[in-house]
Amino acid sequence: MKISSIRELQKIANKIKKILSPGDAVFLYGEIGVGKTTFARVLINSFENQKNLKKSEVLSPTFNIVFEYEIDGFIIKHFDLYRLKEERDIKNIGLFENSGKVITLIEWPELINEKPTNRIDLFFKYKKDYNERSLVIKTNGRLKVHEF
C-alpha cells in the first residue's frame, strides 16, 4: 500500500492503534529515511490524542536506544536498534521487560531472534524514484489487521 503522505500514515496508524494492547509489539523494517520514525510518531501521537494528552515530539531513539511515552494506563517504548551489532547487545536494554504493561515499537529489529508472538511487522520500502514509499503489513499471534 502507498504511504507517501502523513495522511496515509495516519490512516494506517489509527487502524493499527485499534488492535494494539499492552504486551504487543510493532517491528519496523526498512532503509534509513523511509518513514519508520515518522510512523512511530504518528502512532504515539494518535494514542496521546485519544487520551487527551499533550503530543510528544517523538524523536528517533538512534543514539539513546529507547524513549518511553506514558499513555494513560500503559507505556509505549520506542526502540531503535540500528547501532547494535550483535544479538547479545539486546539483552541489556530491557527490550521486553514488563511487556504486559508496554506496547513496544522497534526500529531495526533484525537482530531479534526470539520474537514476541503478538506483533505486527511493518516493511517500509522506497519506490524506484525514492519519491514514493510503500508499506507491507504482516500480523502474528492474535493481532489481525483487516483491509485498509
C-alpha positions, 0 to 999 in steps of 0.5 A: 500500500502507498504511504507517501503522505502523513495522511496515509500514515495516519490512516494506517496508524489509527487502524493499527492503534485499534488492535494494539494492547499492552504486551504487543509489539510493532517491528519496523523494517526498512532503509534509513529515511523511509518513514519508520520514525515518522510512523512511530510518531504518528502512532504515539501521537494518535494514542496521546490524542485519544487520551487527551494528552499533550503530543510528544515530539517523538524523536528517533531513539538512534543514539539513546536506544529507547524513549518511553511515552506514558499513555494513560494506563500503559507505556509505549517504548520506542526502540531503535536498534540500528547501532547494535551489532550483535544479538547479545547487545539486546539483552541489556536494554530491557527490550521486553521487560514488563511487556504486559504493561508496554506496547513496544515499537522497534526500529531495526529489529533484525537482530531479534531472534526470539520474537514476541508472538503478538506483533505486527511487522511493518516493511517500509520500502522506497519506490524506484524514484525514492519519491514514493514509499510503500508499506507491507503489513504482516500480523502474528499471534492474535493481532489481525489487521483487516483491509485498509 
